[in-house]
Amino acid sequence: MTHPPQPGRRERLQAILLRDGPTCAWCRTDLSGRTPATTDHVIPRVKGGPSWSENEVAACRRCNRLRGHTSPTDWLAECERLGWHPDEPRITRVLESLADAITTRGGQRRARTYLDAQLRRLAKR
């Protein structure tokens, strides 16, 4: 089954900001003013995470750069350690949405086990 191509990064970012609001998922910085928004892959691409809107959240450049390839659950803990207030429900919702998208679209074999492990870890938090 062929699925329509995903929109470009700019269009995905605009859709993500409409979906989640104009704040960084990790530190909750307002992204509607002077701080530019970036797309951050919740499941890192190096772990098989696709460039789908279901796998992306809006993040400030600082958080996106500092996070690197850190797992979502480890980065949530690091954000809390730094005194930030990450949006854990948003991260959980995005991961669940990605799981549904993978089930529907198929593929993403590398991302599946990593995603399942992250959802289990989030459920234990």
Beta strands, then each sheet from edge to edge (+ up, - down):
strand 1: 37-41
strand 2: 56-60
sheet 1: 1+ 2-
end
